[in-house]
Amino acid sequence: MRRTVSIATTIGLAAGVLAATTAAPVGAAPQGATDDLVGRSFEMRGQPPAPRRAGVSEQLISATATFSAANRAQGMPASTAPQHQFAPIAQGGSLSVTIDYGYHWQTDALLYNYSLDTDMVAPSGSEDVRALLGFGTMQANSCTIEEATVAWGYQYIPDVLLYDNKDTDDLASAAAWNCSVLLVDAGQGTQPYDAFVSVMDVVKASPQLSVTAPKRDRLVKKVWTRIPVKVANAAAEGVDARDVVVAGSGKGVKVRPASFDTLDGQDDTEGHVWARLMKPKATLKLAVTENGEAVGTTSVKLRQRPAPAPPKAGTWSASGVDFTVRGGKVRGFSINTQTRCGGYPDIPTTTNNTYSFKTTAIPRNNELVGTERGNQGGDAAYSAYLDLEFVSRTKAKGTFSYYGPARCVAIDGFTAKVKR
């Protein structure tokens, strides 16, 4: 996933290591002290860009601020002493910092990180020199700081590192940052020696979802039937679609949606929606949504087909598979198949095991889809699935799947026939 940004801490590990030999002057304020900076406003040169409303599914990718003499704050610099000047700007160049954004895979909270590694023209010597990097929002023609991080200058080296890397619960605030301030002063309660205010170049992107399905299908009337769907996200890697759902509608058809949770950029996935045809024909309209916003559609023409003849009652078998059809149900299902358990970092183990499956009714379309779960929430929790289609009165094609504790998985396909 993408990474992200925020601000509100002190100089980092690298500076802490340097402090052992290049300690800041005695009497310097605490390194994490930014209370005097949050809420301060700095006037910007020129007119700020008009705000732009983001779509529901739009995601933050990055935001870049560039500082140069062109966006120096009004009345600056107050001091041209070398220890009060950022070297790249003093030499006619610029400084840039980029916030990289991401989203937590479980909570969907906004994440961010940034790093500005630069130096002053000269070390701080015997005086207190503090560098500040702040982020905030534009209000009228000013940038109001909402979060900030600071780094104190060192006596013998000119290096300055301003960085942060954290999660934040206040997504709305961090997501709104569109301006940045870089300044140098002597600490809390002092006026800046020099200051720069930059509009941030905010890059956003949206998942590009599409859904495909068969153009047409024939269903037994009033029987819930699976319709295969494929969902793709054509957006760049890192632009993930979250809470992806394929829902359906249409006159004369009832639909149960399919959920896919998160879909990475440049990835696709397959699944099924369930449809129940209530009239001889209908058009099923499908829409894929991300966070509740429809971003892709397709349709399937549905027609009624007669119900097939039910499978013959009796004993059915395949290699390692046995079950009985009686009273319109599959009973006593049993399968002996290979099971794989464990895996990285350990070597997986493989054993042969026999599994059973609960008695399951055969729908009138002869397409059985069963699910069995046990010990949910416990150490022995498992899920098993049986897909069984009776392609004729005497032949069936099926797949059995098992997912259990210790990362054990068994998946096997088979073709069963009734015993004559």
Phi and psi in degrees as a GROMACS rama.xvg file:
@    title "Ramachandran Plot"
@    xaxis  label "Phi"
@    yaxis  label "Psi"
@TYPE xy
-74.5267  157.033  ARG-2
-94.0714  173.43  ARG-3
-145.904  -170.623  THR-4
-132.907  156.84  VAL-5
-171.908  -171.282  SER-6
-158.386  135.318  ILE-7
154.332  50.1185  ALA-8
-147.347  -164.384  THR-9
-105.175  -174.476  THR-10
-60.734  152.555  ILE-11
-93.5822  -163.121  GLY-12
-59.8116  -43.3254  LEU-13
-59.8406  -43.3505  ALA-14
-66.7032  -35.5613  ALA-15
-63.3225  -38.6573  GLY-16
-65.917  -41.9199  VAL-17
-65.0511  -27.6794  LEU-18
-61.9212  -23.813  ALA-19
-61.8535  -31.0112  ALA-20
-117.761  -13.16  THR-21
-132.245  50.9932  THR-22
-59.1527  145.884  ALA-23
-65.9122  158.968  ALA-24
-59.3437  146.927  PRO-25
-61.9289  137.532  VAL-26
97.577  -5.84102  GLY-27
-63.7644  146.842  ALA-28
-67.0855  160.007  ALA-29
-52.5057  142.533  PRO-30
-64.551  -28.4741  GLN-31
-92.4909  6.83415  GLY-32
-75.1058  111.439  ALA-33
-131.02  8.59932  THR-34
-59.6313  -31.141  ASP-35
-77.4219  -7.17588  ASP-36
-104.412  -36.9917  LEU-37
-64.1362  128.638  VAL-38
98.4014  -14.0335  GLY-39
-75.3111  147.366  ARG-40
-116.185  143.549  SER-41
-127.122  127.14  PHE-42
-68.5414  140.983  GLU-43
-102.909  149.769  MET-44
-83.2731  137.901  ARG-45
77.9483  -176.725  GLY-46
-94.8735  131.424  GLN-47
-69.4346  153.308  PRO-48
-66.3634  152.902  PRO-49
-66.7792  140.31  ALA-50
-64.6562  150.292  PRO-51
-125.004  131.852  ARG-52
-80.7463  131.377  ARG-53
-90.1655  148.214  ALA-54
-73.8075  164.944  GLY-55
-58.7385  -41.0523  VAL-56
-93.5034  1.91269  SER-57
-70.5582  138.314  GLU-58
-122.494  146.324  GLN-59
-76.5023  135.498  LEU-60
-107.709  -51.7384  ILE-61
-161.665  167.238  SER-62
-147.638  127.194  ALA-63
-120.164  132.872  THR-64
-113.237  137.497  ALA-65
-122.867  126.285  THR-66
-111.775  131.292  PHE-67
-154.129  179.32  SER-68
-60.2651  -24.8262  ALA-69
-68.3659  -25.4996  ALA-70
-118.389  32.3329  ASN-71
-65.2439  141.901  ARG-72
-67.0572  155.816  ALA-73
-56.6264  135.426  GLN-74
80.3378  2.84841  GLY-75
-102.211  150.231  MET-76
-86.4458  150.088  PRO-77
-85.5822  -17.3148  ALA-78
-145.26  137.805  SER-79
-108.003  13.6689  THR-80
-59.163  140.993  ALA-81
-58.1536  -33.0552  PRO-82
-73.7787  -6.90059  GLN-83
-107.362  7.55272  HIS-84
-121.726  132.786  GLN-85
-72.8393  125.41  PHE-86
-56.5542  -49.0127  ALA-87
-58.885  -37.962  PRO-88
-74.6992  -41.0648  ILE-89
-61.4998  -27.5744  ALA-90
-90.0278  12.1132  GLN-91
90.0089  6.80498  GLY-92
-103.354  -148.053  GLY-93
-146.989  168.768  SER-94
-125.35  137.674  LEU-95
-128.779  144.999  SER-96
-133.922  135.668  VAL-97
-118.528  128.4  THR-98
-90.6891  122.601  ILE-99
-100.499  125.61  ASP-100
-103.235  156.205  TYR-101
-155.561  -179.391  GLY-102
-134.235  134.58  TYR-103
-62.4852  133.752  HIS-104
-68.5696  -20.5492  TRP-105
-102.543  -49.3789  GLN-106
-92.4938  -14.6544  THR-107
69.5189  10.5721  ASP-108
-67.1857  149.332  ALA-109
-72.4683  134.266  LEU-110
-117.765  156.455  LEU-111
-160.331  158.06  TYR-112
-150.928  152.894  ASN-113
-156.783  161.371  TYR-114
-154.552  127.882  SER-115
-120.232  105.654  LEU-116
-108.611  109.497  ASP-117
-144.536  -164.209  THR-118
-152.526  159.884  ASP-119
-87.1623  168.715  MET-120
-64.2826  -32.7785  VAL-121
-146.231  157.303  ALA-122
-62.1372  167.225  PRO-123
-74.462  -21.3315  SER-124
66.8878  -133.113  GLY-125
-92.2006  -0.711889  SER-126
-103.886  162.379  GLU-127
-80.5484  124.804  ASP-128
-132.952  126.541  VAL-129
-124.159  130.472  ARG-130
-101.212  140.501  ALA-131
-128.99  138.029  LEU-132
-123.398  120.746  LEU-133
-125.616  151.797  GLY-134
-127.171  146.01  PHE-135
-168.171  -153.985  GLY-136
-124.983  151.019  THR-137
-80.7498  129.634  MET-138
-129.854  114.344  GLN-139
59.5242  -118.509  ALA-140
-112.44  26.9728  ASN-141
-129.227  157.082  SER-142
-107.58  118.399  CYS-143
-99.6363  122.258  THR-144
-73.6718  131.228  ILE-145
-111.324  -32.4439  GLU-146
-139.984  147.925  GLU-147
-149.673  156.05  ALA-148
-135.46  147.44  THR-149
-128.282  159.804  VAL-150
-143.179  133.721  ALA-151
-90.0472  143.838  TRP-152
-70.8323  160.904  GLY-153
-118.091  153.921  TYR-154
-63.5724  -36.0682  GLN-155
-119.516  -6.3495  TYR-156
-130.664  148.159  ILE-157
-91.5356  2.7806  PRO-158
-64.4422  145.344  ASP-159
-138.549  128.203  VAL-160
-126.717  118.101  LEU-161
-117.765  119.806  LEU-162
-154.766  165.394  TYR-163
-161.002  154.294  ASP-164
-157.806  101.645  ASN-165
-158.978  166.321  LYS-166
-87.9606  160.639  ASP-167
-144.536  138.783  THR-168
-82.1079  -17.4798  ASP-169
-93.2248  65.8257  ASP-170
-58.439  -41.3224  LEU-171
-60.8817  -39.2719  ALA-172
-70.0958  -51.9769  SER-173
-63.2028  -35.3132  ALA-174
-69.312  -17.5018  ALA-175
-93.3307  -6.17807  ALA-176
-60.2151  129.959  TRP-177
-141.622  9.40513  ASN-178
-147.682  163.455  CYS-179
-145.934  150.81  SER-180
-126.541  134.209  VAL-181
-124.075  125.997  LEU-182
-147.531  168.511  LEU-183
-134.27  132.6  VAL-184
-145.921  -166.786  ASP-185
-103.884  5.80916  ALA-186
123.031  -170.64  GLY-187
-58.5404  136.759  GLN-188
80.636  4.81358  GLY-189
-107.109  159.687  THR-190
-87.651  149.338  GLN-191
-63.9121  143.56  PRO-192
-78.1401  -35.0353  TYR-193
-155.987  149.486  ASP-194
-153.561  147.727  ALA-195
-135.319  142.671  PHE-196
-127.416  125.111  VAL-197
-126.806  136.098  SER-198
-72.5511  139.689  VAL-199
-91.6043  137.563  MET-200
-85.7427  99.4873  ASP-201
-92.0666  125.742  VAL-202
-107.137  125.053  VAL-203
-125.868  156.569  LYS-204
-148.177  156.29  ALA-205
-120.002  144.864  SER-206
-58.3384  143.408  PRO-207
-113.76  86.1559  GLN-208
-92.6316  144.366  LEU-209
-138.094  153.175  SER-210
-129.258  134.457  VAL-211
-124.569  151.742  THR-212
-155.999  166.796  ALA-213
-56.9012  144.287  PRO-214
-65.1722  -31.861  LYS-215
-150.363  157.165  ARG-216
-153.798  154.302  ASP-217
-114.882  126.429  ARG-218
-123.107  148.841  LEU-219
-75.63  129.716  VAL-220
-60.4081  136.499  LYS-221
63.7772  25.9082  LYS-222
-120.489  126.099  VAL-223
-63.6548  125.524  TRP-224
-133.704  141.61  THR-225
-79.0399  135.817  ARG-226
-113.904  118.268  ILE-227
-68.9427  138.736  PRO-228
-134.692  152.1  VAL-229
-128.083  128.734  LYS-230
-114.399  132.227  VAL-231
-126.509  144.648  ALA-232
-114.97  104.728  ASN-233
-84.5569  0.993936  ALA-234
-68.5136  165.541  ALA-235
-63.9125  157.5  ALA-236
-56.5893  137.446  GLU-237
98.023  -18.872  GLY-238
-95.098  85.7174  VAL-239
-86.2535  143.042  ASP-240
-93.8653  129.364  ALA-241
-114.809  147.384  ARG-242
54.0955  53.9355  ASP-243
-80.9058  129.526  VAL-244
-137.51  138.549  VAL-245
-106.885  115.023  VAL-246
-113.975  161.452  ALA-247
-137.74  162.364  GLY-248
-157.753  168.856  SER-249
154.334  146.9  GLY-250
-70.0338  130.15  LYS-251
84.7474  12.073  GLY-252
-146.28  136.726  VAL-253
-103.326  146.13  LYS-254
-136.458  140.644  VAL-255
-110.969  127.927  ARG-256
-73.5569  166.78  PRO-257
-118.273  134.343  ALA-258
-108.809  140.511  SER-259
-126.424  4.35967  PHE-260
57.5148  -118.441  ASP-261
-102.352  138.415  THR-262
-127.097  118.026  LEU-263
-67.6406  156.228  ASP-264
-61.3803  144.326  GLY-265
63.1657  31.2677  GLN-266
-133.064  164.488  ASP-267
-144.407  165.154  ASP-268
-150.544  159.051  THR-269
-123.595  153.081  GLU-270
-167.959  -158.279  GLY-271
-141.998  142.721  HIS-272
-103.019  154.143  VAL-273
-103.745  133.18  TRP-274
-127.143  143.682  ALA-275
-127.317  109.007  ARG-276
-76.7397  125.414  LEU-277
-106.086  -14.0808  MET-278
-127.409  168.965  LYS-279
-57.7907  -28.3119  PRO-280
-153.609  154.943  LYS-281
-163.629  161.772  ALA-282
-111.154  118.635  THR-283
-89.5818  117.393  LEU-284
-97.2243  122.906  LYS-285
-110.948  139.541  LEU-286
-134.75  132.392  ALA-287
-96.9874  130.797  VAL-288
-120.125  151.536  THR-289
-128.035  117.895  GLU-290
55.5509  35.4608  ASN-291
85.4335  -3.29321  GLY-292
-102.347  124.471  GLU-293
-70.2225  128.173  ALA-294
-129.996  0.0827819  VAL-295
-164.038  144.013  GLY-296
-138.671  159.926  THR-297
-159.201  176.817  THR-298
-143.575  155.578  SER-299
-130.797  127.009  VAL-300
-83.868  122.743  LYS-301
-108.687  139.49  LEU-302
-133.074  150.048  ARG-303
-76.6034  142.002  GLN-304
-127.769  153.729  ARG-305
-68.5451  149.984  PRO-306
-67.3242  134.41  ALA-307
-71.6357  164.093  PRO-308
-66.1258  139.35  ALA-309
-66.9013  154.396  PRO-310
-64.5068  153.228  PRO-311
-66.7883  140.334  LYS-312
-71.3278  147.25  ALA-313
141.578  -166.867  GLY-314
-92.787  131.193  THR-315
-116.053  148.639  TRP-316
-153.572  157.71  SER-317
-147.197  -177.093  ALA-318
-63.7852  109.395  SER-319
80.6358  4.33024  GLY-320
-124.58  136.069  VAL-321
-143.604  140.09  ASP-322
-161.382  169.073  PHE-323
-123.911  138.674  THR-324
-104.586  119.282  VAL-325
-154.643  132.428  ARG-326
64.5666  31.6646  GLY-327
73.2798  20.1056  GLY-328
-135.691  153.515  LYS-329
-91.9141  121.89  VAL-330
-123.143  151.034  ARG-331
61.8167  33.2986  GLY-332
-64.07  134.757  PHE-333
-144.586  137.515  SER-334
-141.923  134.069  ILE-335
-106.325  118.554  ASN-336
-149.193  168.998  THR-337
-77.9927  136.608  GLN-338
-121.697  133.523  THR-339
-111.961  128.593  ARG-340
-125.377  151.879  CYS-341
76.4915  -154.008  GLY-342
138.996  -167.6  GLY-343
-47.8909  133.812  TYR-344
-86.2025  0.331402  PRO-345
-91.4699  164.996  ASP-346
-79.2554  126.589  ILE-347
-66.3152  152.566  PRO-348
-111.645  150.286  THR-349
-128.379  127.899  THR-350
-137.319  163.41  THR-351
-99.4885  130.274  ASN-352
-136.047  156.168  ASN-353
-107.854  130.214  THR-354
-120.188  149.37  TYR-355
-112.427  171.226  SER-356
-146.109  145.323  PHE-357
-64.778  158.416  LYS-358
-61.9839  130.022  THR-359
-134.948  134.944  THR-360
-72.3435  147.054  ALA-361
-95.537  118.514  ILE-362
-65.2661  166.47  PRO-363
-67.6821  -16.4629  ARG-364
-90.27  5.22189  ASN-365
63.9403  21.0584  ASN-366
-113.786  98.9441  GLU-367
-89.7007  128.629  LEU-368
-130.392  107.631  VAL-369
-118.85  150.761  GLY-370
-132.776  136.489  THR-371
-133.437  128.895  GLU-372
-127.954  144.806  ARG-373
-141.224  148.678  GLY-374
54.1675  38.3112  ASN-375
-61.0453  132.355  GLN-376
89.0131  -8.34003  GLY-377
-103.95  176.52  GLY-378
-68.0043  -22.8018  ASP-379
-103.627  22.3  ALA-380
-62.1501  140.163  ALA-381
-146.979  160.876  TYR-382
-134.438  136.954  SER-383
-131.751  146.948  ALA-384
-134.936  138.714  TYR-385
-129.333  115.284  LEU-386
-108.425  120.256  ASP-387
-141.19  115.861  LEU-388
-112.564  123.327  GLU-389
-85.6726  100.059  PHE-390
-77.4361  -15.9165  VAL-391
-153.715  -177.816  SER-392
-70.0914  -16.9073  ARG-393
-124.3  3.79756  THR-394
-139.326  139.886  LYS-395
-139.846  142.008  ALA-396
-114.621  132.575  LYS-397
-145.155  167.995  GLY-398
-139.094  131.848  THR-399
-113.414  135.665  PHE-400
-132.178  139.312  SER-401
-134.898  134.43  TYR-402
-132.394  115.871  TYR-403
-133.139  -169.928  GLY-404
-64.0292  164.72  PRO-405
60.4084  26.9062  ALA-406
55.8679  42.1428  ARG-407
-88.2781  133.423  CYS-408
-136.19  135.503  VAL-409
-136.145  123.792  ALA-410
-135.273  126.844  ILE-411
-148.506  136.778  ASP-412
-104.484  155.224  GLY-413
-157.53  161.22  PHE-414
-124.828  116.416  THR-415
-108.135  150.286  ALA-416
-131.2  152.239  LYS-417
-75.6714  140.422  VAL-418
-77.2481  131.482  LYS-419
